[in-house]
Amino acid sequence: MRIRVKDQKLSVSVGEFSQAPLVMGQVGPSQSPLFIEEGLGDEHLRVQALRAGEVENYDTERFLSLQMSVESWNIEVKGRVDGFFINEAGRACIEEIKTSSDYESLLEILGNPLGHPYGLQLLSYCYIYQKKMNEWPEAQFVFAKTDSSNHHEIFSLDYEPKAVEEFFAQRLEYLAVEGELHKARLNRRKENIKSIQFPFSEYRKNQESLIQYIEESIKAKKVCFYQAPTGLGKTAASLWAHLKNCGEKASQLVYVTPKNSQQLNVVDTALEFNIEGLKVLQLRAQSRFCNLDECSSHCPRKANYYEYISDKENLKELEEIEGRDSASLEQWAGQRELCPYLLQMDLIKSSDLIVGDYNYIISETNSIDRFHFGEPSQAMQPSLVVDEAHNIVQRSWDEYSVRLEYWEDLNRTSDSSLNKKIRRLKDEYNEFVKGVESQARLSEEFREELFASLRELLEGFYEVLGFYSNRNEHLESYQQIETFYFLVHGFSRLLSYEVLDFAMVSNKSSLDLLCYDASQVLKQYFSRFHQLCFFSGTLKPVDHHARLLGFSGDEYQFKEFASPFPREKRKLMFIPQISTRSKAMAVSSGKVAELINRVISQKKGNYLAFFPSYRFLNEVASLVEYDNIIEQKPGLSSYEVKEILDTLETSTGNLLLGVQGGVLSEGIDYKGSMAEGVFVIGPGLSAYSQENRWRRDYFESRNQKGENTIFIYPALRRSIQAAGRVIRSEEDRAFIILVDDRFLLPSYSECFPEDWFVESPKECVPKSILRELDQFWQESDHV
């Protein structure tokens, strides 16, 4: 929907118009996989071509629109019908084409055409035509199977014109209320921004320069990249600059991070600006609100919610909700027996600052459309801030990859004939998973073969799911089949992306569709935001990151900011004499242990050592000696992490051994006496697996430094993140020791922060480690 407040115009597509909340209370069959249009191939276009051959003067994609005045709004409803012709009786006929394998079940539901979006869509077109031509047309569906056969059936839709008129009038009134609410939001944002106050009496060192740089990027209409260490106040600076700009335009700000703890910090910082009436929404995953094992399309709280928002007066109540944190929303929805997750998603359009996970902007099934409610101009679109942006590339690769797991267990039903069908489906699914061979690159011919197999497999799912469509009881077997269906559906949907290149990786118990590069998809998503800002403590080399996010050199600008903390309180040393390469591990583990033992015996305190792998960690753990040695184990729970941090905070004489890229080496502040120093043992290079070698070769073939992209740059980010754990405030003092000769190579050192050395890391190679550390401890006591 697009709203132009200036001249009171509202434009909506027929598709969106027909998704009326007043019919969506029927959560159940209409929401099931049976009625999701597949889009596997060209069924829709194929059926259009067939109908054009069957019917004389058949008009495809005919545009219809209608403008009507409601209250003070001029509302336009527009769209293109799949087929239009004049039948033998001389009467106009409008067709909508739908592809499904179980259209018999859909026909039963469409017996009440005003009770399903498909029926409302077709009847909305009929209403528009009637208003234009003063006659009601015939309405019919053309249903085609998704098996690529030429079989299709025509279903004439009976309808009552008066009922259609009533629906249309109700819907227009509803949209007029939406328009008024949107108008009030814009006025509120412009007015509220006048009260913004910077929450601190003075700027931190370099913070004011950072704010000025962000503001310059906004004025220059450039994508803003910047790198800055902890302590500079990046969150406050980014929020301050963008909230002011968004307030002046009356637009929204979307702020995404990779972790919930960071999102809470963003929300708290925004509230400190004391912007009167600022509505801040923190998006949470659906699993945070309910037990997904019990949540299904038949959930009564979903049905209650859609029934609730079908009343236009309730829209006004939603607008006034102040507390928009997950706990408050859960309580508010619980009192009304509504779905809190759906409530949260509907509150996006009325919120000023939306804080959430990366998934909300990069997910292939994301909610990005909800961030673009209202004014049509690009300048009025939301701005986007991406925190810890070094993580988003890998997250996008993961998002556009999918794994089909082998189907082991079989949930049975009381129906023996249905059990046979499920067992046959399970065997066909497992045969597909096991039968596809690994491929470094997918040829067009191979993709077509996969599509054919996937189509047959989905046909089997439709057949089995069709047996459940008329059952109301909660069945575990249905949920199991639905889960595998969505995996297969997602697999086929990703495979259809022409802008994505994939590898196929076959294992004994799974089949992976592995995305090489998601930059073109990300570029499409990012283009929908007015202003973009990406920042992190590890964004070098920036051209590498920008390219993987879909930006060319003339679209962005970059600046690096130095640490605001005194350099005299940080002792940085590179130890190239010890190699941590896997071939040298038997020897180097002893040397690393000796180095750690000698250094930590010099001054009692707490120390950190982060390794490239658990294997290396375990080798060294048996050789180090200290009061209390804490070893990180795989899969630490949040409770176990808290226990470790509490130990470091309340006692001394602890040596924490962890892995780079793990939960203890990123996103945690070891302030004050929690850590006197950190050892970074070698670069945390990714394993040279078949998948990583294929990815490397893929980027090499595109002249994009595959070795650096897949191995070196990610490893350096992990190492730098680990090194940055210990200097988190002006009072902190600590050493940072990086162990390995590769850290001195240009391809590695180009990633390091500019304030680590003047020209080369060789400047930080000590002549005597212990003597220089002793001098550092003495001098830092007086800084």
Disulfide bonds with the S-S distance in Angstrom:
none
